[in-house]
Amino acid sequence: MDAFTAGILQRIKNTEADLDRARETGDDFLADVEQAELEDLQRLASEHGVEVGAPSA
């Protein structure tokens, strides 16, 4: 696995965790921000042929 792939997958994992925390605490604004970030990261991964597992939420 190259550095780009490892980095993007780690960022996705971290963002999914942040999104889960935002939802658990009821922070709707932060959840929206994290959801948008997650979608951007998933799009970027897809554009570069990086397979991403099913989202956690």
Residue, then its C-alpha position, 0 to 999 in steps of 0.5 A: m500500500d502506498a503512502f497516498t492510499a494509507g493516508i486517505l484510508q486513515r483520514i476516512k477512518n478518522t472522519e467516520a469516527d468524528l462523524d459518529r461522535a458528532r451524531e452521538t453528542g447531538d451536534d448537528f452542525l459538526a455532523d454536517v461538516e464531518q459528513a461533507e468531509l467524508e463525502d469529499l474523501q470518498r470521492l477523492a479515493s474513488e477518483h484515484g482507484v482506492e477501494v473504501g469499505a462500507p461507511s460506518a454510518 
